[in-house]
Amino acid sequence: SQTIHQWPATLVQPVGSPLSLECTVEGTSNPNLYWYRQAAGRGLQLLFYSVGIGQISSEVPQNLSASRPQDRQFILSSKKLLLSDSGFYLCACTLAGNTDTQYFGPGTRLTVL
Amino acid sequence: DQQVKQNSPSLSVQEGRISILNCDYTNSMFDYFLWYKKYPAEGPTFLISISSIKDKNEDGRFTVFLNKSAKHLSLHIVPSQPGDSAVYFCAASAVRGAQKLVFGQGTRLTINP
């Protein structure tokens, strides 16, 4: 079965600093990959999704970007963090050939000060 | 524009009784719906799903009902147990299965002994 790893688990960054969050998936090949953000007291908002290496679709305009350098690696980045980037970031995947369910990683808690 | 709404931010139920969580949606293109359970500082875990061709799906203590004409779905948990205390999210997709999910804001369920 698939396992999603995210790191770091928690991160505190100053405003204006860069960001790199990493997500890796084990146990499956050619998954669709997703980045979500949950702001305080809010639901999960889809930020990016990817159907393959180098293929990224953005759902919400913002100062974040995503990359997929390898089949099972998904990276969320920012050149300059804003206070509003604080939140809980979740990586998720759907399996190739079976899109009945999205599976989520443990998440990264980002606090921008 | 909130396409998926969970109007009750919280719900308190006595152990052993039925818990009913509600979700409304506005996009008539949604054809697949899921419920997730989330504990603090963890990723959501999949509970149950339903396709728009059905009006009910049952899995153990969990049953999801879909009313397409009312654009409403509900999750019933019977009997409720203390371990069910968590935040529950409903999600919807218009893209073949669980791809590009749109989530509600979540309902915090507390089961009282």
Interface residues (C-beta under 8 A of the other chain):
Chain A: I4 N32 Y34 Y36 G41 R42 G43 L44 Q45 L46 Y49 E59 F88 L90 A92 T94 T99 D100 T101 Q102 Y103 F104 G105 P106 G107 R109
Chain B: V4 Q6 L34 Y36 A41 E42 G43 P44 T45 F46 S49 F89 A91 R96 G97 A98 Q99 K100 L101 V102 F103 G104 Q105 G106
